Amino acid sequence: MTDHQPTSDYPALKLHVDGAWIGVGDRRVHQVIDPATGQVLGDLPLADMADLDRALDAAARAYPRWRAVPALERGAILRKAAQLLRDRAESIARNATREEGKTLAETRIEVMAAAGLFDFYAEEARRIYGRVLVRPAGQRSLVVHEPVGPVAAFAPWNFPIHNPARKLGAPIAAGCPVILKPAEEAPASAMAVVQALIDAGLPDGVCQLVFGVPDEVSRHLLASPVIRKLSFTGSTSVGKHLMKLAADTMKRTTLELGGHAPVIIFDDCDLDRTVEALAVGKARNAGQVCVSPTRFYVQEGIYERFVAALAERMGQIRVGNGLDPAVGMGPMANPRRPAAMAQLIGDALGKGARLRTGGEAIPGAGYFWQPTLLSDVPNEARIMNEEPFGPVVVAAPFRDLDDAVEQANRLPFGLAAFAFTENARRANLIGDAIEAGMVGINTVLLAAPDAPFGGIKESGHGAEDGPEGLAACLVTKTIHQV
């Protein structure tokens, strides 16, 4: 919190309820802070119970109308929204960088990814197929898929453009209204995604945007019989809490929760390519990515050489304001993250880990942290068991494939995992053996519009993106006719 006044070149922040944009008025506010400068960007209105009730009522009224809209028309709106996002990409990306901190290059990519999702679901909407069962003459049995109903969707701050698009694309394509609550840290990005849908012709009540005290909003929305499905991306602890709330009214759930991604580096990897891919991947969004490569298990024969090369490369990453095109990594998104990093790194060093590069906050305004590499980290260290969600690599050696698999699978999380090898048989074996919803082999890129994105074990259930993301917004009905 600072004493600066909101900046004049940042959009006025609003809720969107029942077809209307709603400003601060006499509502409580949250000050949005630029994590690179500490400057107040704007005051965000927080929804009260009356706002949420209006949103629920609007969603209930919109549902029968929207589900009746033909799939081709729903798709046309999504396709037009995708083009509007591309047309407005530069202003959306700049505001996202100011709110969340990641580099402008990353937020530009994020706008394009959001547009790609809308384009994919514009086409996928027409592929909600059922089937006709074989029956005697004069009888017919149909299996059909219908929209689940209004969705309460909660998106985190780390992908302030892509996460809202991910929460909106599939349900809107399926015929479901959505009440979206993004993170209060980066509201203008979510507003821009919603504005594109509205400008593309989305009817009132189909997409509504609320901000507020998270526990207040989630309890109120999930207690309502209007809401038929919960979609949440965030921490495992909050996901479990919301799942319990959803259970009271038997709501469908899609949960993409925390991870702690293992990276298995075999001695036959292309060392230079592997080091470069992992250094860039770790710096992405300052490590504040649910699938960020974090626990590095390196085969003994190349362990020291790999750690030294990665430490050198990470030390070359330029940290600064994400609006600077020369910067390779921006700040962390809020003051909670550097504080958490300091605790976890201090605990690891106290348990015998070696600091190879970084390890400290960068002095000055903003929430900057040095890219950090710890080697010889024991399993007893908290950082080997708790997701750091920051620009830190923790490394330890392994002997053989069985040892690597044991270490990779030992935690209750199963969101993403990575492996680097030039041996095709090893690649097949490790791909099969790793317990994760997504595995990258010789790549750290896992997200694509047509590929399911989600985890297993305590990293959640269900999937977003791909045909699976659309299926998660549908229910199955069987109709028997004689």
N, C-alpha and C positions, 0 to 999 in steps of 0.2 A: 504494500500500500504506500502510495506517495501522496504528496500534496499538490501535484501538478493537475491542471485542468485537462479535461478530455481534448484530444487533438481535433482540429477542425476538418482535416482531410480524411477522417475515418467515418464510415457510415453511421447514421443514427441507428441504435440497436432497438429491435422491437420483437414482440411476439407476433405470431400469425394464428388467429383463432376465428373459425367460422367465416372465412373469407375476408377478414380485416386485419391490417397491421396495427398493432397496439403498442404505444410508447410507454414511457415510464409512468406518467401520471403521478398518483400517490402510492405507487407500488414500492416495495423494497428493491434495492439495486445491488448489483455486483459490479465492482470496478474491474474492467478488463485491462490487463497490464501487458505492455510489450516486454517480453523476457530478455530482449537484447539491451534495453535501455532503462528499464524500470519505469518508463513513462506510462501514465494513464491514457489508454486509447479511447475509452468511452464507458458510459454507465449502461448496464444491461438490466432491463426490467425483469423481475422475478414473478412468475405467475402465482396468484393466490388461488384459493379453493374455488372461487367463483369462476375464474378463468378456466380452470381445469374442467369444471362442470359444463361450461359452455362448449369446450372442445369435445367432451364426451357426447354431448347432445348433438353437436354438428356431425360427428363421426357416425353416430347411430342413424341420423337422417340421410347421410350421404351414401351409406352402405348399399341399400337396395337399388339406388339409382346407378351407382358406379359399377356394381357387379353386372348390371344389365347392359352396360355399354359394350358394344362388340369389341373383340380383341384387336381387330385392325385399327379401330379408333383409339383405343388405349395406347397401342404401339405408336401411332402417329404422334401423339402428345409426347411420349417419351423421346421419340426421335427428334422432334423439334426442340425439346429441352436440351438434348445432347448438343445440338448445333448452337444453341444460345450459350451454353457453357463454353464452347470453343470460341465463340465470338467475343466473349467477355473474359477470356482466360487470363490476360495480363493483370487486370484489376483484381480479379478473384485471387490470383496467386500472390500478389503483393500484400493484400490484406491478410491472407493466411500466414505468410511469413512473419508479418508484424505481430500477429496474435500468438502463434505457436512457436516460432523461432527457427524452424527448419529453413534450409537454403531456398532461394527463389527457383533454382533449377529443380528442386524436389517438388515444390508446390505447383510448378507448371506441369510437371509430369502427372501430379495428382489430379489436376483439372481434367487432363486428357483421359486418365483412368476412369474418372467419374462419368465422363461423356461416353466412354466405351461401354461401361456397364449399362447405361440407359439405352444405347444402341442395341446391345445384346438382348436386353429384355423386351425391347420393342419388337424384335423378331420372335423371341421365345414365347411371347404372349399367345401367338397363334398355334402353338404346339402343345396346348393343354389337351392331350388326347385321352380318350377313354377306350373301352373295348366292348364288343358284343360277344356274349357267351353262347356256346352251342346249345340249342334247346330244340325240343320237338316242334313240328310245324304248328303254327298258331300261338306259340309262346315266345317270349323274348326276355332276356336278362341283360341289362346294361350296367356297366361300371363307368361312372362319371366322376370327374374331379371338379370341385367347386371352391370358390374362395373361402378361406377360414373365417373371415370377418375382420373387424377393426383390430389393428395392431398397435401396441404400445412399444415403441422402439427407443432404445437408449444407446447413444453413441459416445465414445470417449474423445479426448482432445488430440490424440497423437496423429490422426489423419483427419484434419478438420473438414476437408472437402470430400474425400473418398468414403469415409465412414458414413456420413449422412446419405450419400448416394447409394451406398450398399444397403442401408436400412430402408430406402424408399423404392428402389428400382423393381425388385421382385414383387413386393406386395401390391404396388400400383399396377404392375403388369397383370397380376393374378386377379385383380378386382377388389382389393382390400383398401379401405381408408387407413391412414397412418397418423398417429399422434407421435411426433418425434421430439425427444428431449436430448439434444446434443450437450456437450460439455460447456459449462459457462466460461471456460478459458478462451474459447475461440468461436464466438457466436456469429460473427459477420460471414464466416465461410459457410456455415450452415444456412444462413439467410440467403446467400447467393444461390445455393442449390435449390432451395425452395422457390425463390423468385423465378428461376428459370422454368420450373414446372408450371408455376402460375401463369407466366407470360406465354407459355406454350399452350395454354387453354385448359389446364386441369381445373375441374369444377370445385366450387367452394366445399370445404369440409373433407375433401379427399386427402389433403396433406396439410397438417397443422403443426406449428412449431411452438414449443413451450420451453422455457427455461425456469429454473427454480431450485429450491433446496432439494437435493436429490432424494433423500428419504421421504420427504413430504410428497413429492410428485409421484414417486414410484408406488408408495402405499395407496395413494388416492386413485391412481389410474388402475392399478392391479386389483383393487377391491371392487371395481365396477364390473357388472355383468356385460356392459357394452364391449369391453375389450375381450377378444377371443384368443389373442396370441401375444406372447412376450418375445421380443428380440433384444438381446443385450450383448454388448462387447465391453469387457472390462476385467477386473480382478476376479480371481476364483472366490474369494471371501464374499464379495458383493453378489456375485452370480449365485452362490448358494443361498444367500438371503432372499434374493428375488425369486428364486425357484420355489422357495417355501411359500412366499406370498402368492405366487401363481397357482400353487397346488390347492389353495383354499377354494378356488373356483375352476379347477381342472383346465387351466389355460395351456395351450400348446406353447412350447418353449424352444427357442434356438439360442444357444449360449456359446459365445466364443470368448474363452476365459484365458487366464494367465498361462504362460509357458516358461521354459528355461532351456532354450534350444541347445542340444549338444551338437558339436561339430567333430566328426571323426576324420582325421587327416592321416592317411596311410603313407607308408614310406615310398610308394611308387607314384605319388601325385606329381603333377607338374608344379614344382615348388614356387617358381616365380608367379605363375598365373594364380595359384591358390592364395599366396600372400596378398596379391593385389586385390583379388575379388573379396577376400575377407576383411581387409583393411577398409575398403570402400563400403562394404556391407555393414560393418560395425559402426562406421561414422554416420551412416544414414539416420537422419533425424536424431542425432546424438545418442543412438542406441535405444531410443524410446519407441521401440517397435516390438509388437508381441511375438514376432518370429525372428527377432534379432539373434544372430549367432553369438553365443555367450560361453558355454562350457566347451573348451577346446581340448579334445583328447588327441594327442599327437604320438604316432608310433615312435618307439624308443630310438630307432636308428637315425631319425632326422629331428628329434625333439629339440636339441640345443640350436641346431642350424635354423630350424623353422622359427623358434621363439625369437632368436636374435634378429632375423630378417623382418618378422612382423613388428617387433618393437621399433625397429628403425623406420619402417614405413608408416606406422601410426604416429610416430614423432614428427613426421613431415606434414601431417594434416593441419591446415591452417584453420584456426577457430576464430569466429567473429560474427558480426551481424550478418544474418542470412541474406540481406539485400545486397551485400557486397559480392559481385560476381567472382572474386578471387578466393572467396571463403569455401572451404570444404566441409565445414561442420558448424552449425549454429549453436545457440545456447540451449540449455535444458528449459523445459516449458514453464516451470514454476519453482519457487524456492524449496519446495518439499524434496525435489529430486537431488540437488547437490547435498542436502543434509543426509538423505538416505545413502548416497554414494559414500560419503565420508565415514559413516558408521560401518558399512559393510566392508569397505577396504581396510579400515583400521582393525576390524575383527580378523580379517584374513591375514594381515601382516603380523598380528599378535599370535596367530596360530602357525606361523612359520612360512607363509608365502613370501616370494621375492618380488619386489617392485622393479619392473624392467623399463617402464616409461610412464610418464604422467603421474596420476595419483592425487592431484590437488585441484581445488577450485582456482579459477583465473581471477586475479584481483580486478576490481573496478565495477562499473555498473553492469547489471545483467546477471544471468544465472549460468555462467560459463564454467565448463569443467574440461580438464585436459584429457585427451584420449589416453586410456590407461591399459596397461598389460601387466597382469600378475602371473607369475609362473610358480610351479611346484605347490599349487594350492591344494591343501588336504580336504578330504570330504567333510571333515568336521567344521570347516569354515562355513559361516552362514551364507556367504555369497555362492557357495557350491550347492546350496539348497533353496535359496530364495532368489527370485528373479530381480536383478539389480535395476533393470529398466534404465540403463545409462550406458555411456561409451566406455565400457570396461570389458576386457577379455580376461577370463580365468583359464589357465592352462595346466595340464597335468599329462604325464606320459602314460602310454599303454603298451602291452606286450603284443597281443595278437587279436584277431577278430572277436573271439569269444570274450576277451577281457574288455574290449571296446564296447561291445553290445551290452554287457553287464553294467558298465558305468553309464552308458547313455540311457538305459531303461530303468535305472534304479529309483528315479523320482516319480511321484504320483502324477506328473504332468505329461502331456502328450500332444502338444500343438504342432511344433515343427522340429525337424532335425536335418542335418546336413552331413554329407560325406564327400571326400575328395580322393579319387583314385583313378589311375589310368587302366586298371585291370577290370575287364568287363565282368568276369565271374564274381570278383569282389563287390562290384557295384550291384549285381543282382542279389547277392547274399545279404548285403547290408540293407538294401532297400526292403527286403522281405523281413528282416529281423528287427528293425527299429519300430518301436511302439510310438507312432505319431500319426496325426491326421494328414500331414504333408511332409514329404522328404525331398530335399534338393540334392542332387548328385552332380558335383562339379559346377554348381550354381547356387546363388543365394536368392534368386528370384522365384517366388512361389505364387504370386497373385496373377490371375488372368480372368477376364470376364466369363469365359466358358469353362473354367475349372473350379470345382468346389473348394471352398476355403473354410476350414474348421478343424477342431481337435478331438481327441479322445481322452479317456481317463478324467482327471480333474481339470483338464483344459476345456471341458465342455462337451456339448453334443449338438448334432445337427450341422448344417453347412449353409453358407451363403455363397453367392456367385454360382454360375453354371446352371444347368437344368435342376440340380439339386436345390438351389436357392429358391427357385420358383415352386418346386414341389413342396417345400417347407411352408408355403403360404396357402396350400390347398388341403382340403379334406376329401375323402373318398366316400362316394355314395353308390350303393347298388340298388337298381330298380328292377323288380321282377314283375313281369306282366303276362297274364294268361288271357 
